[in-house]
Amino acid sequence: MMINSRAANFQFIFPKGFFTKDTVDKYDQYIKRLLIPYDTLANYMSSTIQSMTFPSLNMDPVTQTRNLGKKQEYKNSVPIPDLFTREIDVTFKTIDGYINYWIFLNNIIDYLNFDNPRVYVDDLIVRFLDQTGMVITSVVFKGVYFKSLSELQMSYSDNNPDFKTFTSTFGFFSMDIIIEKD
C-alpha cells in the first residue's frame, strides 16, 4: 500500500535580507523578548506560515481541422516555463495583536516606496521533503515581487478559539526546479 504524501512536507523560509532594515529595526526588539525568542525576524515570520500554493501548469492545445471537419488537438509551441502561472500565495496564521500582519505590511510598504531602488525581492526557495525530512526537490523563484496582501478580518462578535489567516501573493519571473541527488 502506498501512503499519501503529507501536506506538511515542505519548507519555506524567508531569505536573509528579505525584510528591510527599517522593518527589522522596528520589530527586532519585540521578537527578541517573546517567550520563545527567535534569532531573526525572518525566522519568526517563517514560523507563522500555514500554507502556500505552488504555481499551476496549463497548456492550451492547438486545434487543427482535418478532412470532413474532424478536429485534432496538438501540444502548443509555448515554452514550458511560460505555461506555469507566475504567482505563489503564502498564507500566514495571525499572531497576538496581528503583529505578523503589521510586520509584513510594513515590509511591503518599504518595498513599494519609490525611494527603494530594489525592483525585486530576494529569491524565494521552497524545499520539498520526504518522510524522513531529507530534501527531495528544491524550487527557486527568481525575480520575485509583491503582488498583493489580503484583508485582515476582525470582529468583536467572534469569540471562537480558531485562528485567522492572511495571504500574500508574490509574482515571479522564473523558477528553477532542482532535483536533489543522494
N, C-alpha and C positions, 0 to 999 in steps of 0.2 A: 504494500500500500504506500502511495506517495503522500507525504504530508504537504498541505498547502503552505505557500510562503507566508511568513509572518509580516504583518504590516509595519512592525517596528524595526525591521532590519535595514535601516538606513541611518546615515549620519550626516547632518548638515550643521556646520559650524561657521559663523561669520569670520572672515579672514581678518588678520591684524591690519589695521588701517581702514576698515570698512566704516567705522564710526568716526566722525570728525573730531578734531581736537577739542572744539568748543563743547560738543556733546559729552565727550569723555570727562573733561574738566568739570562740567556742570553736575554730572551724576556719579562720578567715581567715589566720592566720599560716602554717598548713600549706599552704594553697592558694597563697599568695604565694611560697613557697620551692620550688615544683615546677620541673622543668626548663623546662616551658612555663608561665610564670605566667599566671594568669587574673585579670582585673580584679575580678571579684566571685565570690562563692560560687555565685550563681545561674547565672553563665556556665559555671562548672566543672561543676555538676550537669547543666546542659542539654547539655554536650558528651558526657555519658555515656549519653544517651538512645539506645536502639537502635530502639524501635518504639512505636507507640501504636495504639489501636483507636478508630475513630470510632463513635459510637452507631448502632445499627441502628434501622430503621423497621419496625414491624409493625402491620398493621391487620387485626383480626378482623372479617370481614364479618357483617352481619346477615342471617339466613336467614328467608325467608317461604315458607310452603307455599301453593301455588296449587291450582287445581282438579285433581282426580284425583291429588293427592298430589305433584305436581311441585314441587320446591324451587327457589327462586330466591334468589340472594345479591346484596346491595347493599353499598355502602360504608357504614360506620357513621358516627355523628354525633359521635364523639370528636374534640375539637380537635386539629389537626395536631401542635402541639408535644407533646401528651401521647402521641402514637404512637411517639415516639422513646424508646429505653431511656435512662435518665438516669444513665449512668455511662461513664467512659472509663478505659482501662487504659494506663499508661505503663510501659514495660519499660526497665530500665537494665542496662548492662553493668557488672559489678563491676570495680573498680579495686583496685590494690595494698592488701592488708590489708582489703579490703572497705570502704574508707574512705567511699565514697559511700553505702553502706548505712547506716553509723553516722551519717553526716550527716543522711540522710533520716529515720532512726528518731528521732534527737534532735529534729528539727524537728516530727515528728508528736507526740511526747510533749509538747513545749512547746505545740503547738496544742490537744491534748486536755486539758491541765492546767486544772482548774476555776478557777484564778486568772487564766487568759487570758479576757478578755471577748469576744474575737472569735468570732462564730458561723461565719463563712465565711472562706475564704482569698481572696486577690485573684483577679480574673477571669483565667482561662487563655485564651490565644489560640493558635490553630493557623492557620498560613498555608499555603495550597497554591500551589505554584509551577509555572510552565510550564518547558519545556526550557531556556529562556534565563535562568531564575532570577527572572522577574518574577512578582509576586503576582497570582494569578487570583481566589482566593476566600479570605476570612478567616472563621474561626468563633470567636466569643467565647462562652465558657462562663461563665455568671454564677451566683452563689450556690453556689460550689464548696466542698466539704468532703471531708476524708479519709474513705475508706470502709474500705480495708484495705491491708495491706502483706504481701507473700508471705513465705514462709520463706526462709531463706538456706541453700543446700545446700553442705555442706563434707564433704570426705572425705580421709583420709590415704592411701587406696589409689588415688586418682585422680590420675594424673600426666600426663594428656593435655594438650596445648597449647591446648585450646579455652577459650573464655571462658564464665563463668557469668553468669546474669542474675537479677534480682529485679524484681517488678512491684508497682506501687502503683495502687490503684483509687480514683478520685475520683467522687463523686456530684455532681450539679449540679441547680439549679432550672430554669434555662432556657438557651437558646443562641440567638445571633443569627448568621445566615449572611449575610455581606456579600459581594456580587459586586463585585469591583473593576472600575472603568472605566479606560479609557486614561489 
